[in-house]
């Protein structure tokens, strides 16, 4: 095929070239591969702000990989990006207390860029349905049993998409 010919092989991005050389299919890029490619695009476009944000995220992912002594996979990337966004949101609340609107705007811009790489979280009626199902499965009646409900939610297939802060508030409102 054209992809395996010499001309195309040397002009493919490194990931695609690796996949061809080692017999893998040229499939959709992972979130991490997309982030790395977007760093290059931002650098070429001379968008230093975006490049810096993405490089910082890349460094955080690599640091998490080394700290946990595991390869970079989709779950690690998503967890690291979620943690970064959460930290930025937490910082925004502190900046709001201090009246630092300039820092809030900078963090909001960073959150917007990083959010593009995160899957959409479960909200509203779907989250309420999952919480109701977990409550029914565990038979929890009081707030003391909230841990059982959270545990049941963490075992659900959609656990990666659940914002447990929102889920926790919803569970507390439903338990007496």
VENDA-V394129 format. One record per backbone hydrogen bond with DSSP energy under -0.5 kcal/mol. CO is the residue of the C=O (numbers start at 0). NH is the residue of the N-H. Records with the same first field share a line. If there is no record, write none. Layout:
CO = NH + NH
This chain:
0 = 4
1 = 4
4 = 8
5 = 9
6 = 10
7 = 10 + 11
8 = 11
12 = 16
13 = 17
14 = 18
15 = 19
16 = 20
17 = 21
18 = 23
19 = 22
24 = 26
29 = 33
30 = 34
31 = 35
32 = 36
33 = 37
34 = 38
35 = 39
36 = 40
37 = 41
38 = 42
39 = 43
40 = 44
41 = 46
42 = 45
45 = 47
46 = 50
47 = 51
48 = 52
49 = 53
50 = 54
51 = 55
52 = 56
53 = 57
54 = 58
55 = 59
56 = 60
57 = 61
58 = 62
59 = 63
60 = 64
61 = 65
62 = 66
63 = 67
64 = 68 + 69
70 = 72
72 = 76
73 = 77
74 = 78
75 = 79
76 = 80
77 = 81
78 = 82
79 = 83
80 = 84
81 = 85
82 = 86
83 = 87
84 = 88
85 = 89
86 = 90
87 = 91
88 = 92
89 = 93
90 = 94
91 = 95
92 = 96
93 = 97
94 = 98 + 99
95 = 98
98 = 100
99 = 103
100 = 104
101 = 105
102 = 106
103 = 107
104 = 108
105 = 109
106 = 110
107 = 111
108 = 112
109 = 113
110 = 114
111 = 115
112 = 115
113 = 116
114 = 117
121 = 162
122 = 125 + 126
123 = 127
124 = 128
125 = 129
126 = 130
127 = 131
128 = 132
129 = 133
130 = 134
131 = 135
132 = 136
133 = 137
134 = 138 + 139
140 = 175
141 = 144
142 = 145
144 = 147 + 148
145 = 149
146 = 150
147 = 151
148 = 152
149 = 153
150 = 154
151 = 155
152 = 155
155 = 158
157 = 160
158 = 161
160 = 121
161 = 163
162 = 166
163 = 167
164 = 168
165 = 169
166 = 170
167 = 171
168 = 172
169 = 173
170 = 174
